[in-house]
Amino acid sequence: MILPTITIKPHLVIRTLNAGSIVEETAGRRKYVLKRASEFCDHTVACFLHQVFHPGLPKCLGEMTGSDDLRYYVFEYQAGQTLDQWKKKTEDCEQTNHRLLALMIEWGQILSFLHQNGDKPVIHCDIKPGNLIVTDDDHAFLIDFGSARRINQPADQIDSPVRQAATPSYAAPELLRGEPQPESDLYALGLTFLVLITAQSPENVRSIPLKEQLPSACPEWLRVFGICLHSDPVQRYSSVDLLVQDLISIDQNPACRWPVIRSRQGDLPAKQIVTSKTQTQTVSRSSEQSVRAPFLCVWGNSACGCELACALADQYSVLVFDADLLNLQADLLLGKPRHEKSSSGSHRDQGIDLTVTAVETITPQAIQYYSQKTARSNVHLLKCINQIEDYAFCKVETMSRVIQSACLTTELLIVLCSSSVFDAYTCYCLLTADQIIAPVRGDLASFRMINQAVEFLVKQYQFQSDRLDYIAFNYLDTADLSVGTMSELCQGHLTACISETSARRSHQYSRIPYAVRMSPKTEREYVRLTRRFSPGFQLRKEHTDASRAIPSVDDHPNQSA
């Protein structure tokens, strides 16, 4: 179907949107929403919104060419406020809660209309508070169909990948994998509702078990959210109508109390953790520290970090984050699974772009999306897009969020950083890591260089060297300094020696990287190394399993139905 071409009378832009604007006629005062056609993943959705009518959906009037010569879809304007704006302006009382439930029922009915529309139902793919509008006459309205697509639509008619279109923090696991289903909208609607009820961020809501978030909720509430947030779409409601039916039953049941929340955002129950300074601290769950995996920084030798990851992979799930932005090597050292097809041109395979990625989009689910399998089972790699010309524009805040989120997706995070450049990213890693490994060659010059760097960090940033372990890497006892001498040079911080091997020299950057096929002797040296870490950093399987707040994309904690 071809949309009609329309002309808007002389108008003014009254508000700029992410992919368009809201305009108002100077004479008739009628308002329209203009959305750039290039931002739509599936252009047949605009045609669908032109053909159908529903009081909760925007009407597409047609298309036009803007003053910038770009094609725009023209929609009727609907006055109102977003759901999160509405919630902030209303008091927490029984009447407000009842109205919120009624609105959620209406949004469910809107989704039901979309999902049951003929042989090509529509999936919205971006349900979140900012796209749910409470109209001026207090009814539910759904906007922003740029991410939407028709089910059973041919792949060549989909312009943009799901991952770039959706909002990761609200996206269902299968949506992050590029497999949209009607149940994906159910997941996001349930998550949105829970975010509004708990006043928590979606990241916190996804990472904390339901009973901790809703300690006084009746079983009916727990059942609804448990089904909506199940990691397996098959285990969710088979249709939105079933969710709506359960919500109506709850609304009509006076015995089913509204969930009472003990705390607001940032004040979840505190929990004690043991830090790398061997002292117990009390932290908030919202800080993400009480549930994260250990964070180990390898300072200045990617080969050592990758070998360590492979040596520990039999016992732990390991994520390697290559943060040496000027010298990315981990992908060469770890390789890819033997039978995996190369996708080097894909956005996902290139990694995270720290220069443009907004901090709020970095979630554990996004980290899982970008993490790549390696040639070593149980070891995944997270890398950054390597654009040296943009190096100066990388955001430390984004790097920080990447590390925080990564710690929620694995049992051990190993971050590789540079020892030759004191950029903000290296300093951040060194100052926040639970444990630091400094691989050095067994000669005087190498120890002098690291010692000078440590002295600089102590003076400049009050760096605490009790978290630092020196490793004699590629050590050859017949040619290098003695163990006693090296220990003196680093004031007793020498933890282990990783012996030189001919295989490492020959195969370190070969098609099948050496890190994946180390000798048993080298693996034993790395295992002994981890046993000698500082007392506050202990790799214990039972600790890491309990600490993982958000497992893999396929394993959500809120699974009980």
C-alpha positions as CSV (number, residue, x, y, z in Angstrom):
1,M,0.0,0.0,0.0
2,I,1.2,3.5,-0.8
3,L,0.5,6.2,1.7
4,P,-1.2,9.4,0.4
5,T,1.0,12.5,0.1
6,I,-0.4,15.4,2.2
7,T,0.5,19.0,2.7
8,I,0.5,20.7,6.0
9,K,-0.4,24.4,6.1
10,P,2.3,26.9,7.2
11,H,3.4,25.7,10.6
12,L,5.9,26.1,13.5
13,V,8.0,23.4,15.2
14,I,6.9,23.5,18.9
15,R,8.9,20.5,20.0
16,T,11.8,18.4,18.6
17,L,11.7,14.6,19.0
18,N,14.4,12.0,18.6
19,A,13.3,11.1,15.1
20,G,11.1,14.1,14.1
21,S,9.1,16.9,15.6
22,I,5.7,18.2,16.8
23,V,4.4,21.0,14.6
24,E,1.5,23.4,14.9
25,E,-0.3,25.2,12.1
26,T,0.1,29.0,12.4
27,A,-3.5,29.6,11.4
28,G,-5.7,26.6,12.3
29,R,-3.6,25.7,15.4
30,R,-3.9,22.0,14.5
31,K,-1.0,19.9,15.7
32,Y,0.8,17.0,14.0
33,V,3.6,14.6,14.8
34,L,6.2,14.2,12.0
35,K,8.4,11.1,12.2
36,R,11.3,10.5,9.8
37,A,10.4,7.5,7.6
38,S,14.0,6.4,7.6
39,E,13.7,5.7,11.4
40,F,11.0,3.1,10.9
41,C,12.2,-0.5,11.0
42,D,9.1,-1.7,9.1
43,H,7.4,0.8,6.8
44,T,4.3,-1.4,6.5
45,V,3.5,-0.4,10.1
46,A,2.9,3.2,9.0
47,C,0.5,1.8,6.4
48,F,-1.3,-0.3,9.0
49,L,-1.7,2.8,11.2
50,H,-3.2,4.6,8.3
51,Q,-5.8,1.9,7.6
52,V,-7.0,1.0,11.1
53,F,-8.7,3.0,13.8
54,H,-8.3,2.5,17.5
55,P,-8.8,5.2,20.2
56,G,-5.5,4.1,21.8
57,L,-3.4,4.3,18.6
58,P,-1.9,7.2,16.6
59,K,-3.5,7.7,13.2
60,C,-1.1,8.0,10.3
61,L,-2.5,10.6,7.9
62,G,0.0,10.1,5.1
63,E,3.5,11.1,4.2
64,M,5.2,14.3,3.2
65,T,8.6,15.7,2.2
66,G,10.1,18.1,4.7
67,S,12.1,21.3,4.2
68,D,15.2,19.1,4.6
69,D,14.1,17.0,1.6
70,L,13.6,14.0,3.9
71,R,10.5,11.8,3.9
72,Y,8.2,12.0,7.0
73,Y,5.2,10.1,8.2
74,V,2.5,12.5,9.4
75,F,0.5,11.4,12.5
76,E,-2.4,13.0,14.4
77,Y,-1.2,14.6,17.6
78,Q,-2.6,13.3,20.9
79,A,-2.4,15.6,23.9
80,G,-1.3,14.0,27.2
81,Q,1.7,13.1,29.3
82,T,4.0,10.1,29.5
83,L,3.3,7.4,32.1
84,D,6.4,8.3,34.2
85,Q,5.4,12.0,34.1
86,W,1.9,11.1,35.2
87,K,3.1,9.0,38.0
88,K,5.4,11.7,39.3
89,K,2.5,14.2,39.5
90,T,0.1,11.9,41.3
91,E,0.1,11.0,45.0
92,D,0.8,7.5,46.2
93,C,-2.7,6.5,47.4
94,E,-5.3,3.8,46.8
95,Q,-7.1,5.9,44.2
96,T,-3.9,6.4,42.2
97,N,-3.0,2.7,42.3
98,H,-6.5,1.7,41.2
99,R,-6.2,4.2,38.3
100,L,-2.7,2.9,37.3
101,L,-4.1,-0.7,37.2
102,A,-7.0,0.5,35.0
103,L,-4.5,2.2,32.6
104,M,-2.4,-1.0,32.4
105,I,-5.5,-2.9,31.5
106,E,-6.2,-0.4,28.7
107,W,-2.7,-0.7,27.4
108,G,-3.1,-4.5,27.4
109,Q,-6.2,-4.2,25.4
110,I,-4.4,-1.9,22.9
111,L,-1.6,-4.6,22.5
112,S,-4.3,-7.2,22.1
113,F,-5.7,-5.3,19.1
114,L,-2.2,-5.1,17.6
115,H,-1.3,-8.7,18.2
116,Q,-4.6,-10.1,16.8
117,N,-4.8,-8.1,13.7
118,G,-5.1,-10.5,10.8
119,D,-2.4,-12.7,9.3
120,K,0.3,-10.1,10.0
121,P,-0.1,-8.9,13.6
122,V,2.0,-6.0,14.8
123,I,4.6,-6.2,17.6
124,H,5.5,-2.8,19.1
125,C,9.0,-3.9,20.3
126,D,9.6,-0.7,22.4
127,I,7.1,-0.7,25.3
128,K,8.4,1.6,28.1
129,P,7.0,4.4,30.3
130,G,8.1,7.1,27.8
131,N,6.0,5.5,25.0
132,L,2.8,5.1,27.1
133,I,0.7,8.2,27.1
134,V,-2.0,9.1,29.6
135,T,-4.3,11.4,27.6
136,D,-5.9,14.6,28.9
137,D,-9.2,12.7,29.3
138,D,-7.3,10.1,31.4
139,H,-7.1,7.2,29.0
140,A,-4.3,5.0,27.7
141,F,-2.5,5.8,24.4
142,L,0.5,4.1,22.7
143,I,3.0,6.0,20.7
144,D,6.4,5.6,18.8
145,F,6.1,2.8,16.3
146,G,9.5,3.2,14.9
147,S,10.7,-0.1,16.3
148,A,7.5,-2.0,15.5
149,R,7.2,-4.7,12.9
150,R,4.6,-7.0,11.4
151,I,4.8,-10.7,12.3
152,N,5.5,-12.9,9.3
153,Q,7.0,-9.9,7.4
154,P,9.6,-10.9,4.8
155,A,13.1,-10.1,6.1
156,D,14.0,-7.9,3.1
157,Q,11.2,-5.5,4.2
158,I,12.7,-4.9,7.6
159,D,15.2,-2.0,7.4
160,S,16.8,-1.8,10.8
161,P,17.9,-4.6,13.3
162,V,15.9,-5.0,16.4
163,R,18.8,-4.4,18.7
164,Q,19.4,-0.9,17.5
165,A,15.7,-0.1,17.5
166,A,14.5,-1.2,20.9
167,T,15.4,0.1,24.4
168,P,17.7,-2.5,25.9
169,S,16.7,-1.9,29.5
170,Y,13.1,-2.8,28.8
171,A,13.7,-5.4,26.0
172,A,12.8,-9.0,26.5
173,P,15.8,-11.5,26.2
174,E,14.6,-12.8,22.9
175,L,14.3,-9.3,21.6
176,L,17.9,-8.6,22.4
177,R,18.8,-11.7,20.4
178,G,16.9,-10.3,17.4
179,E,13.9,-12.7,17.7
180,P,10.8,-10.5,18.3
181,Q,7.6,-12.2,19.3
182,P,4.2,-10.9,20.7
183,E,5.4,-12.2,24.1
184,S,8.2,-9.6,23.9
185,D,5.6,-6.8,24.4
186,L,4.1,-8.7,27.3
187,Y,7.5,-8.8,29.0
188,A,8.1,-5.1,28.5
189,L,4.6,-4.2,29.7
190,G,5.0,-6.3,32.9
191,L,8.4,-4.8,33.5
192,T,7.1,-1.2,33.0
193,F,4.3,-1.9,35.5
194,L,6.7,-3.3,38.1
195,V,9.1,-0.3,37.6
196,L,6.2,2.1,38.3
197,I,5.1,0.1,41.4
198,T,8.6,-0.2,42.9
199,A,10.0,3.2,41.8
200,Q,13.2,1.3,40.9
201,S,15.2,1.4,37.7
202,P,14.5,-1.4,35.2
203,E,18.0,-2.7,35.8
204,N,17.2,-3.2,39.5
205,V,13.8,-4.7,38.8
206,R,15.3,-7.2,36.4
207,S,18.1,-8.2,38.8
208,I,16.2,-8.7,42.1
209,P,13.8,-11.5,42.9
210,L,10.2,-10.6,43.0
211,K,9.6,-11.5,46.6
212,E,12.3,-9.1,47.7
213,Q,10.8,-6.3,45.6
214,L,7.2,-7.0,46.7
215,P,7.5,-8.5,50.2
216,S,3.8,-8.0,51.0
217,A,2.3,-8.8,47.6
218,C,-0.5,-11.3,47.4
219,P,0.2,-14.5,45.4
220,E,-1.9,-13.2,42.5
221,W,0.5,-10.2,42.0
222,L,3.5,-12.5,42.1
223,R,2.0,-14.8,39.6
224,V,1.2,-12.1,37.1
225,F,4.7,-10.6,37.2
226,G,6.4,-14.0,37.4
227,I,4.6,-15.0,34.1
228,C,5.3,-11.7,32.4
229,L,9.0,-11.6,33.2
230,H,9.7,-15.3,32.5
231,S,12.9,-15.6,30.4
232,D,11.3,-18.1,28.1
233,P,8.6,-16.5,26.0
234,V,6.8,-19.8,25.8
235,Q,6.2,-19.7,29.5
236,R,4.6,-16.2,29.4
237,Y,0.9,-15.6,28.7
238,S,0.0,-17.0,25.4
239,S,-2.0,-13.8,24.6
240,V,-2.4,-10.4,26.1
241,D,-6.0,-11.1,26.8
242,L,-5.0,-13.6,29.5
243,L,-2.9,-11.0,31.2
244,V,-5.8,-8.5,31.0
245,Q,-8.2,-11.1,32.4
246,D,-5.9,-11.6,35.4
247,L,-5.5,-7.9,36.0
248,I,-9.2,-7.4,35.9
249,S,-9.6,-10.3,38.5
250,I,-7.1,-8.6,40.8
251,D,-8.9,-5.3,40.4
252,Q,-12.2,-6.8,41.4
253,N,-10.8,-8.8,44.3
254,P,-10.8,-6.7,47.5
255,A,-8.7,-9.4,49.3
256,C,-5.8,-8.9,46.8
257,R,-3.9,-5.9,48.3
258,W,-1.9,-3.5,46.3
259,P,1.8,-4.4,46.7
260,V,3.3,-2.3,49.5
261,I,6.9,-1.1,48.9
262,R,9.1,-0.5,51.9
263,S,11.5,1.8,50.2
264,R,11.9,4.1,47.2
265,Q,14.6,4.2,44.5
266,G,18.1,3.9,45.9
267,D,17.0,2.5,49.2
268,L,16.6,-1.3,48.7
269,P,17.6,-3.4,51.7
270,A,21.3,-3.2,52.4
271,K,23.5,-6.2,52.2
272,Q,27.0,-6.8,53.5
273,I,29.9,-7.7,51.2
274,V,33.6,-8.3,51.7
275,T,35.7,-5.9,49.7
276,S,39.3,-6.3,48.4
277,K,40.5,-4.3,51.4
278,T,39.5,-7.3,53.7
279,Q,36.9,-5.3,55.6
280,T,33.2,-5.7,55.6
281,Q,31.1,-2.8,54.3
282,T,27.4,-2.3,54.0
283,V,26.1,-1.2,50.6
284,S,22.8,-0.7,49.0
285,R,21.5,-3.2,46.5
286,S,20.9,-0.3,44.1
287,S,24.6,0.4,44.0
288,E,25.0,-3.0,42.2
289,Q,28.0,-3.8,44.4
290,S,26.4,-6.4,46.6
291,V,25.5,-8.7,43.8
292,R,28.3,-8.3,41.4
293,A,31.0,-10.8,40.4
294,P,34.7,-10.2,41.3
295,F,36.5,-7.6,39.0
296,L,40.1,-8.5,38.2
297,C,42.2,-6.0,36.3
298,V,45.2,-7.2,34.2
299,W,47.5,-4.2,33.8
300,G,49.5,-4.2,30.7
301,N,49.6,-7.7,29.1
302,S,46.6,-9.0,27.2
303,A,48.2,-12.4,26.7
304,C,48.5,-13.0,30.4
305,G,44.9,-11.9,31.0
306,C,43.5,-14.1,28.2
307,E,45.6,-17.1,29.4
308,L,44.3,-16.6,32.9
309,A,40.7,-16.5,31.7
310,C,41.2,-19.8,29.8
311,A,42.9,-21.4,32.8
312,L,39.9,-20.6,35.0
313,A,37.2,-21.5,32.5
314,D,36.8,-25.0,33.8
315,Q,35.6,-23.6,37.1
316,Y,34.0,-20.3,36.3
317,S,32.1,-18.4,33.6
318,V,34.6,-15.7,32.6
319,L,34.0,-12.4,30.7
320,V,37.1,-10.7,29.3
321,F,36.7,-7.0,28.6
322,D,39.4,-5.5,26.4
323,A,39.8,-1.9,27.7
324,D,43.2,-1.3,26.2
325,L,41.5,1.0,23.6
326,L,44.7,1.8,21.7
327,N,45.9,-1.7,21.4
328,L,43.0,-4.2,21.2
329,Q,44.4,-7.8,21.1
330,A,42.1,-10.1,23.0
331,D,40.1,-11.1,19.9
332,L,43.4,-12.4,18.4
333,L,44.4,-14.2,21.6
334,L,41.1,-15.9,22.3
335,G,39.8,-16.5,18.8
336,K,36.3,-17.6,17.9
337,P,34.5,-21.0,18.1
338,R,35.8,-23.2,15.3
339,H,32.5,-23.6,13.5
340,E,31.1,-20.2,14.1
341,K,30.4,-18.1,11.0
342,S,32.3,-14.8,10.8
343,S,30.1,-11.7,11.1
344,S,32.8,-9.0,11.3
345,G,30.6,-6.5,9.5
346,S,27.7,-6.6,11.9
347,H,27.1,-3.9,14.5
348,R,27.0,-6.6,17.2
349,D,30.4,-8.1,16.3
350,Q,32.2,-4.8,16.3
351,G,31.5,-4.2,20.0
352,I,30.4,-1.2,22.1
353,D,31.2,2.3,20.8
354,L,32.2,4.2,24.0
355,T,32.1,7.5,22.1
356,V,28.4,7.6,21.4
357,T,26.7,5.0,23.6
358,A,24.5,6.7,26.2
359,V,25.2,5.6,29.7
360,E,21.6,4.7,30.4
361,T,21.6,2.2,27.5
362,I,24.5,0.1,29.1
363,T,22.7,-2.7,30.9
364,P,23.6,-6.2,31.8
365,Q,21.4,-7.3,28.9
366,A,23.2,-5.1,26.5
367,I,26.6,-6.5,27.8
368,Q,25.3,-10.0,27.1
369,Y,24.2,-9.0,23.6
370,Y,27.7,-7.6,22.7
371,S,29.7,-10.4,24.5
372,Q,31.1,-12.8,21.9
373,K,31.9,-16.5,22.3
374,T,35.6,-17.4,22.0
375,A,37.4,-20.5,21.0
376,R,37.5,-21.4,24.7
377,S,34.2,-22.6,26.1
378,N,32.9,-20.7,29.1
379,V,35.0,-17.6,28.1
380,H,33.3,-14.6,26.4
381,L,34.9,-11.5,25.1
382,L,33.6,-7.9,25.2
383,K,35.4,-5.4,23.1
384,C,35.1,-1.8,22.0
385,I,34.9,-0.4,18.5
386,N,38.5,0.6,17.7
387,Q,38.4,4.1,16.2
388,I,41.7,5.8,17.2
389,E,40.5,9.1,15.7
390,D,37.7,9.2,18.3
391,Y,39.8,8.0,21.2
392,A,39.8,11.4,22.9
393,F,36.0,11.4,22.9
394,C,35.4,8.1,24.8
395,K,33.4,8.6,27.9
396,V,34.7,7.5,31.3
397,E,31.1,7.4,32.5
398,T,30.2,4.8,29.9
399,M,33.3,2.8,30.7
400,S,32.3,2.8,34.3
401,R,28.8,1.6,33.5
402,V,30.1,-1.1,31.2
403,I,32.2,-2.6,34.0
404,Q,29.4,-2.3,36.6
405,S,26.9,-4.0,34.2
406,A,29.4,-6.6,33.1
407,C,30.0,-7.7,36.7
408,L,26.3,-8.7,36.8
409,T,26.5,-11.0,33.9
410,T,29.3,-13.4,34.8
411,E,31.1,-15.2,37.6
412,L,34.4,-13.4,37.0
413,L,35.2,-10.2,35.1
414,I,38.7,-9.8,33.7
415,V,39.5,-6.3,32.3
416,L,42.6,-5.8,30.2
417,C,44.0,-2.2,30.4
418,S,47.2,-0.5,29.2
419,S,50.4,0.0,31.2
420,S,51.9,2.4,28.7
421,V,49.2,5.1,28.7
422,F,47.7,6.7,31.8
423,D,44.4,7.5,30.3
424,A,41.2,8.0,32.4
425,Y,40.0,4.5,31.5
426,T,43.2,2.8,32.8
427,C,43.2,4.9,36.0
428,Y,39.5,4.0,36.6
429,C,40.1,0.3,36.2
430,L,43.1,0.4,38.6
431,L,41.3,2.4,41.2
432,T,38.1,0.3,41.2
433,A,39.3,-3.3,40.6
434,D,39.0,-5.8,43.4
435,Q,42.4,-7.3,42.4
436,I,45.1,-6.1,40.0
437,I,47.7,-8.2,38.2
438,A,50.8,-6.5,36.8
439,P,52.6,-9.0,34.4
440,V,56.2,-8.0,34.1
441,R,59.3,-9.4,32.4
442,G,61.9,-10.8,34.7
443,D,64.4,-7.9,34.2
444,L,65.3,-4.7,36.0
445,A,63.9,-2.3,33.5
446,S,60.4,-3.8,33.5
447,F,60.2,-3.7,37.3
448,R,61.4,-0.1,37.4
449,M,58.8,0.9,34.9
450,I,55.9,-0.6,36.9
451,N,57.3,0.7,40.2
452,Q,57.4,4.2,38.8
453,A,53.8,3.9,37.6
454,V,52.6,2.6,41.0
455,E,54.4,5.5,42.7
456,F,52.6,8.0,40.4
457,L,49.2,6.4,41.2
458,V,49.9,6.5,45.0
459,K,50.8,10.2,44.9
460,Q,48.2,11.3,42.4
461,Y,45.2,9.1,43.3
462,Q,46.0,7.6,46.7
463,F,46.2,4.2,45.0
464,Q,46.2,1.3,47.5
465,S,48.9,-1.2,46.5
466,D,47.6,-4.0,48.7
467,R,45.3,-5.1,45.8
468,L,48.3,-5.3,43.4
469,D,50.2,-8.5,42.5
470,Y,53.3,-8.6,40.4
471,I,53.5,-11.6,38.0
472,A,56.8,-12.6,36.3
473,F,55.3,-13.4,32.9
474,N,57.2,-15.4,30.3
475,Y,59.7,-16.2,33.0
476,L,62.9,-18.0,32.1
477,D,64.8,-19.0,35.3
478,T,68.1,-19.4,33.4
479,A,68.1,-15.9,32.0
480,D,65.9,-13.7,34.1
481,L,66.3,-12.3,37.6
482,S,66.0,-14.7,40.5
483,V,62.7,-15.0,42.3
484,G,64.2,-13.5,45.5
485,T,65.5,-10.4,43.6
486,M,62.2,-9.8,41.9
487,S,60.4,-10.1,45.2
488,E,62.7,-7.4,46.7
489,L,62.2,-5.1,43.7
490,C,58.4,-5.1,44.2
491,Q,58.5,-5.1,48.0
492,G,57.1,-8.6,48.4
493,H,54.2,-8.2,46.0
494,L,55.5,-11.0,43.6
495,T,52.8,-13.6,43.6
496,A,53.7,-16.1,40.8
497,C,55.9,-16.8,37.9
498,I,54.3,-17.9,34.6
499,S,57.0,-19.8,32.7
500,E,58.1,-19.1,29.2
501,T,57.0,-21.8,26.7
502,S,58.0,-22.3,23.1
503,A,54.3,-22.9,22.2
504,R,53.4,-19.4,23.4
505,R,56.1,-17.9,21.2
506,S,55.1,-19.9,18.2
507,H,51.3,-19.8,18.4
508,Q,50.3,-16.7,20.5
509,Y,48.6,-15.0,17.5
510,S,48.0,-18.0,15.3
511,R,44.6,-19.2,13.9
512,I,44.1,-21.3,17.0
513,P,45.4,-19.1,19.8
514,Y,47.8,-20.5,22.4
515,A,45.6,-19.3,25.2
516,V,43.0,-21.9,24.2
517,R,45.5,-24.8,24.2
518,M,47.9,-24.1,27.0
519,S,50.0,-26.9,28.5
520,P,48.8,-28.4,31.7
521,K,51.9,-27.0,33.5
522,T,50.9,-23.4,32.5
523,E,47.3,-23.9,33.6
524,R,48.5,-25.2,37.0
525,E,50.7,-22.0,37.4
526,Y,47.6,-19.8,36.8
527,V,45.5,-21.8,39.2
528,R,48.2,-21.5,41.9
529,L,48.3,-17.7,41.1
530,T,44.6,-17.2,42.0
531,R,45.1,-19.0,45.4
532,R,47.7,-16.4,46.4
533,F,45.5,-13.3,45.8
534,S,44.9,-11.0,48.7
535,P,42.5,-12.3,51.4
536,G,39.7,-10.0,50.3
537,F,39.6,-11.5,46.8
538,Q,38.8,-15.1,46.8
539,L,37.4,-17.0,43.8
540,R,34.9,-19.3,45.4
541,K,32.3,-21.0,43.2
542,E,29.6,-20.8,45.9
543,H,30.3,-17.1,46.3
544,T,30.1,-16.2,42.6
545,D,27.0,-18.2,42.0
546,A,25.2,-16.5,44.8
547,S,26.4,-13.1,43.6
548,R,25.2,-13.3,40.1
549,A,22.1,-11.1,40.1
550,I,21.4,-11.3,36.4
551,P,22.4,-14.6,34.7
552,S,22.5,-15.1,30.9
553,V,19.9,-13.7,28.7
554,D,18.2,-17.1,28.8
555,D,18.0,-17.3,32.5
556,H,15.9,-14.7,34.3
557,P,15.6,-14.9,38.1
558,N,11.8,-14.1,38.0
559,Q,10.9,-17.4,36.5
560,S,8.4,-18.9,38.9
561,A,4.9,-18.7,37.5
